[in-house]
Amino acid sequence: MTQTLSPLELMTKLISFPTVSRDSNLPLIDWVEEYLNSHGITCHRYYDDTEGRSVEKAALFAHVGPEVEGGVVLSGHTDVVPVDGQPWDTDPWTVTEKDGKYYGRGTCDMKGFDALAVWALVEAHKRGVKRPLQIALSFDEEIGCLGAPPMIDRMVEVLPKASAVIVGEPSMMQAVTGHKGGRGWLTHVEGFEVHSSLLHTGVNAIMFGAKLIEWANQMNAENMGKAPDDIAALFDPPFTTVHVGMIEGGTAHNITAKDCRFGLDFRVVPGEDPTEWGKRYFEKVREVEAEMQAIVPQTRIHLEQRFNVPPLVPEEEGEAETMVRQITGDNASHKVSYGTEAGQFQERGYSAVICGPGDIAQAHQPNEFCTVAQFNAGHDFMLHLLDRLG
């Protein structure tokens, strides 16, 4: 007899796979596919075909119920952020229950929801639901929502198109109907090395890169000082932000740096054009590059787009939002500043909403956790959803 695992058993299994974004997620995908197959559910994969990738990854999606359009998608990502250097009190790859909390990397973001979605899909298949239920498990969400767009395109080709998507990012089981868009560039400043005593004859890539980082500070100050419009006022903070989180470069303290690399990212409020923000950054880059080349002509600044995540725009009487509100009883307005795959589903014609167990404040943290109460609330949500589908 095929074994049916509980949501907690499923979460425990999923978290045992250390699917950090830099590594393959195939062992997890293999296990989920085998488990769903054992319950008579056919799965489909989309393999990452990004040129030059040394690590193989895949997305997995499946459909149960009648072969008709108009179903519901439960959407989650399989990758997690690293635990390197974080002071964990427990094994991050083992679910540990303590003081009313489930500890482990991904309990909150977002293998807890993934486990509930797998459980719900199997239960929906057993019940024989009248309205289809689908699952979509992506890769590389944590490094810019890179895996979802090609996965969604493949889903539209292979499966009857669903009409509503629930993206299970941690929202305390509240209906989140809007989030900022994101766009990011890897910036490589290529300078010219000389002894630092003759710095005026060289081009210090770090010091010229700092001009671009200071531009980010200026944009944040400028945006913060503006009165937000009605849409921006829904977010915290109520303005577009520009951020640099990592930087590297230089050879020695007494040499002008030849190279400087950093990522510069925008989180853009709905209603503003991310492309326009990109143009403004490009203009600043060309300005700084001209200053460099006036000293040493062969210096330059290279830009490579790292990610482009569309915003989730609040829908007028959206189907996904309406469904989640009816199940949860939540009628408050919730908007978030982080990006998700919900905007990518919406961009491709799905009604989308965010609703999942856990608090986003715990995501990416050492000793990440989801409370037992929140996980159970997620299970109750799935039970009510199945009743609606059946």
C-alpha positions in Angstrom: 0.0 0.0 0.0 1.3 3.4 -1.0 2.4 5.4 2.1 0.7 8.8 2.5 2.8 11.3 4.5 1.5 14.0 6.8 2.3 17.6 6.1 4.9 17.6 8.9 6.5 14.4 7.5 6.6 16.0 4.1 8.2 19.2 5.4 10.8 17.2 7.3 11.7 15.3 4.2 11.9 18.4 2.0 14.1 20.3 4.5 16.5 17.3 4.6 17.6 18.3 1.1 20.1 21.2 1.3 18.8 23.0 -1.8 20.9 26.2 -1.5 20.5 28.2 -4.7 24.2 27.6 -5.6 23.6 23.8 -5.6 21.4 21.4 -7.5 17.8 20.8 -6.4 17.4 17.6 -8.4 17.5 15.2 -5.4 14.5 17.0 -4.0 12.7 17.1 -7.3 13.5 13.4 -7.8 11.9 12.6 -4.5 8.8 14.7 -4.9 8.2 13.2 -8.4 8.6 9.7 -7.1 6.3 10.4 -4.2 3.6 11.9 -6.4 4.0 9.1 -9.0 3.4 6.6 -6.2 0.0 8.2 -5.7 -0.8 8.0 -9.4 0.0 11.7 -10.2 1.8 12.5 -13.4 4.6 15.1 -13.1 6.3 17.3 -15.6 9.7 18.9 -15.4 11.4 22.0 -16.8 15.2 21.7 -16.7 17.3 24.8 -16.3 18.9 25.4 -19.8 20.8 28.6 -18.8 24.0 28.6 -20.8 27.2 27.9 -18.9 25.5 26.6 -15.8 27.6 23.9 -14.0 24.8 22.8 -11.7 21.7 21.1 -13.0 18.3 22.2 -11.7 14.7 21.6 -12.5 11.2 22.8 -11.8 8.3 20.4 -11.3 4.6 20.9 -12.0 1.6 18.6 -11.9 -2.2 18.7 -12.4 -4.9 16.6 -10.7 -8.7 16.7 -11.4 -10.5 17.1 -14.6 -8.5 18.1 -17.7 -10.1 21.5 -18.0 -8.9 25.1 -17.6 -9.8 27.3 -14.6 -8.0 25.4 -11.8 -6.0 26.6 -8.9 -2.2 26.6 -8.7 -0.2 26.2 -5.5 3.1 27.8 -6.2 6.4 27.5 -4.2 10.1 27.6 -4.7 12.5 24.8 -3.8 15.7 26.7 -3.2 16.8 28.2 0.1 19.4 30.7 1.1 22.8 29.6 2.6 23.4 28.9 6.2 27.1 29.6 6.0 28.4 31.6 8.9 25.0 31.7 10.7 25.0 30.7 14.4 22.3 27.9 14.3 21.4 26.2 17.6 20.0 23.2 15.8 20.8 21.3 12.6 19.3 23.6 9.8 18.6 20.5 7.6 16.5 18.8 10.3 13.1 20.0 11.5 13.3 20.5 15.2 10.2 21.2 17.2 10.8 23.4 20.3 8.7 25.9 22.3 5.8 25.8 19.8 8.1 26.3 16.7 9.4 24.3 13.9 13.1 25.2 13.3 15.0 24.5 10.1 16.1 26.2 6.9 13.0 26.6 4.8 10.4 26.0 7.5 9.3 29.5 6.9 10.7 30.3 3.4 9.2 28.2 2.0 9.3 24.4 2.2 6.6 24.5 4.9 4.2 25.7 2.2 5.7 23.3 -0.4 4.9 20.4 1.9 1.4 21.6 2.4 1.0 21.9 -1.3 2.3 18.4 -2.0 -0.1 17.0 0.7 -3.0 18.9 -0.8 -2.3 17.7 -4.3 -2.3 14.0 -3.2 -5.5 14.6 -1.2 -7.2 16.3 -4.1 -6.3 13.3 -6.3 -7.7 10.9 -3.8 -10.9 12.9 -3.4 -11.5 13.3 -7.1 -12.0 17.1 -7.1 -14.3 18.7 -9.6 -12.1 21.8 -10.1 -8.4 21.1 -11.0 -5.6 21.7 -8.6 -2.0 22.2 -9.8 1.4 22.5 -8.1 4.4 24.4 -9.3 7.7 24.1 -7.6 10.4 26.4 -9.1 14.2 26.9 -8.7 16.4 30.0 -8.3 13.8 32.2 -6.7 16.2 33.3 -4.0 18.6 34.8 -6.6 16.1 36.8 -8.5 13.1 34.7 -9.3 14.9 33.3 -12.3 13.4 29.9 -12.6 9.7 30.7 -12.6 9.2 32.5 -16.0 10.4 29.5 -18.2 8.5 27.1 -15.9 5.3 29.1 -16.3 5.7 29.2 -20.1 6.1 25.4 -20.1 3.1 24.9 -17.8 0.9 26.9 -20.3 2.1 24.5 -23.1 1.6 21.3 -21.2 -1.3 21.8 -18.7 -4.8 23.2 -19.0 -4.3 26.8 -17.9 -5.4 27.5 -14.3 -7.1 30.8 -13.5 -5.9 31.5 -10.0 -2.5 31.2 -8.3 -1.7 31.1 -4.6 2.0 31.8 -4.0 2.8 30.5 -0.5 5.5 33.0 0.6 5.3 33.6 4.4 2.4 36.1 5.0 1.0 34.9 8.3 -1.8 33.3 6.2 -3.0 36.8 5.2 -3.9 37.8 1.6 -1.1 39.9 0.2 -2.3 41.5 -3.0 0.6 43.7 -4.0 4.4 43.8 -3.9 7.2 45.9 -5.4 9.0 45.0 -8.6 12.7 44.2 -8.6 15.4 44.8 -11.1 19.1 44.3 -10.5 22.4 44.7 -12.3 25.9 43.2 -11.7 28.2 46.2 -12.1 31.9 45.6 -13.0 34.1 48.7 -12.8 37.3 48.0 -14.7 40.0 50.4 -13.7 43.8 50.8 -14.2 46.4 49.8 -11.6 49.2 52.1 -10.5 51.1 52.6 -7.3 48.8 54.5 -4.9 51.4 57.2 -4.5 50.6 58.1 -8.2 46.9 57.6 -8.0 46.2 60.5 -10.2 47.6 58.6 -13.2 45.6 55.5 -12.5 41.9 54.7 -12.2 40.8 53.2 -8.9 37.8 51.0 -9.7 36.6 50.9 -6.1 36.7 54.7 -5.7 34.9 55.3 -9.0 32.4 52.5 -8.1 31.8 54.3 -4.9 30.4 57.2 -7.0 27.7 54.9 -8.3 27.0 53.6 -4.8 26.7 57.2 -3.5 24.3 57.8 -6.4 22.1 55.0 -4.8 22.2 56.9 -1.5 21.2 60.1 -3.2 18.3 58.4 -5.0 17.1 56.9 -1.7 17.3 60.2 0.1 15.4 61.9 -2.8 12.7 59.3 -2.9 12.3 59.3 0.9 11.7 63.0 0.8 8.9 62.9 -1.7 5.2 62.7 -0.7 4.1 59.2 -1.8 1.2 58.7 -4.2 -1.8 56.6 -3.2 -0.3 53.3 -4.5 3.2 53.9 -3.0 1.6 54.8 0.4 0.5 51.2 0.7 4.0 50.0 1.0 6.7 50.1 3.7 8.8 52.0 2.8 6.5 53.9 0.5 9.0 54.6 -2.2 11.4 52.9 -4.6 14.6 51.8 -3.0 18.1 51.3 -4.4 20.5 48.9 -2.7 24.0 47.5 -2.8 24.5 44.5 -0.5 27.8 43.0 -1.6 31.0 44.5 -3.0 34.5 43.1 -3.9 37.6 44.4 -5.5 41.2 45.5 -5.2 44.6 43.8 -5.1 46.5 45.6 -2.3 46.2 48.6 -0.1 48.9 50.5 -2.0 47.6 49.7 -5.5 44.7 51.5 -7.2 42.1 48.9 -7.6 41.8 47.4 -11.1 38.4 45.8 -10.5 35.4 46.5 -8.4 32.2 44.4 -8.6 28.9 44.9 -6.9 25.2 44.2 -7.4 22.9 47.2 -7.5 19.2 46.5 -7.1 16.0 48.4 -7.4 12.7 47.6 -5.6 10.2 49.6 -7.5 6.7 50.6 -6.3 3.9 49.7 -8.7 3.1 52.7 -10.8 6.7 53.5 -11.5 8.5 52.2 -14.5 11.5 49.9 -13.7 12.9 50.5 -17.2 13.0 54.2 -16.4 15.0 53.6 -13.3 17.4 51.4 -15.3 17.9 54.2 -17.8 18.7 56.6 -15.0 21.3 54.2 -13.6 22.8 53.7 -17.1 23.1 57.5 -17.5 25.0 57.7 -14.2 27.2 54.8 -15.3 28.1 56.5 -18.6 28.9 59.7 -16.7 31.3 58.0 -14.3 32.8 55.9 -17.1 33.6 59.1 -19.1 35.4 60.5 -16.0 37.5 57.3 -15.9 38.3 57.3 -19.6 39.4 60.9 -19.4 42.3 59.5 -17.3 42.9 56.1 -18.9 40.9 55.6 -22.2 40.8 51.7 -22.0 38.9 51.7 -18.6 35.2 50.9 -18.7 32.1 49.9 -16.7 30.3 46.6 -17.6 26.6 46.0 -16.7 24.9 42.7 -16.7 21.2 42.3 -15.7 20.9 39.8 -12.9 17.1 39.7 -12.5 13.9 41.4 -13.5 10.9 40.7 -11.3 7.6 42.4 -12.2 5.5 43.9 -9.4 2.3 42.2 -8.1 -0.4 44.7 -8.9 -3.6 44.7 -6.9 -6.4 43.3 -9.0 -9.9 44.7 -9.2 -12.1 41.8 -7.7 -9.3 39.4 -8.4 -10.3 35.7 -8.3 -7.3 34.5 -6.3 -7.7 37.3 -3.8 -11.4 36.6 -3.4 -10.8 32.9 -2.9 -8.1 33.4 -0.2 -10.2 36.0 1.6 -13.2 33.8 1.7 -11.2 30.9 3.2 -9.2 33.0 5.7 -11.8 35.6 6.6 -9.0 38.2 6.1 -10.4 41.5 4.7 -7.5 43.8 5.5 -5.2 45.3 2.9 -1.7 43.8 2.9 1.2 44.9 0.6 4.9 44.0 0.9 8.2 45.3 -0.3 9.8 42.0 -1.2 9.4 40.4 -4.6 7.9 37.1 -5.4 6.9 34.9 -8.3 3.3 36.1 -8.0 4.0 39.1 -10.3 5.4 36.7 -12.9 2.3 34.5 -12.9 0.1 37.7 -13.1 2.2 38.9 -16.0 1.3 35.8 -17.9 -2.4 36.2 -17.4 -3.1 34.4 -14.0 -5.0 36.0 -11.1 -2.4 35.9 -8.3 -2.2 36.4 -4.6 0.3 35.6 -1.8 -0.7 33.6 1.2 1.4 31.2 3.2 2.3 30.2 6.8 5.1 32.0 8.7 6.5 35.4 9.2 8.7 36.9 6.6 10.8 38.4 9.4 12.1 34.8 10.0 13.1 34.2 6.4 16.9 33.9 5.8 17.6 34.2 9.5 19.7 31.8 11.6 17.4 29.6 13.6 14.7 30.2 11.0 11.3 28.9 12.2 7.6 28.7 11.5 5.3 28.4 14.5 3.4 25.2 14.9 0.2 27.3 15.0 1.0 28.9 11.6 1.8 25.6 10.0 -1.4 24.2 11.3 -3.3 27.2 10.0 -1.7 26.4 6.6 -3.1 22.9 6.8 -6.5 24.1 7.7 -6.4 26.5 4.7 -5.7 23.5 2.4 -8.6 21.5 3.9 -11.0 24.4 3.2 -9.5 24.8 -0.3 -10.1 21.2 -1.1 -13.7 21.5 0.1 -14.2 24.3 -2.4 -12.6 22.4 -5.2 -14.6 19.3 -4.5 
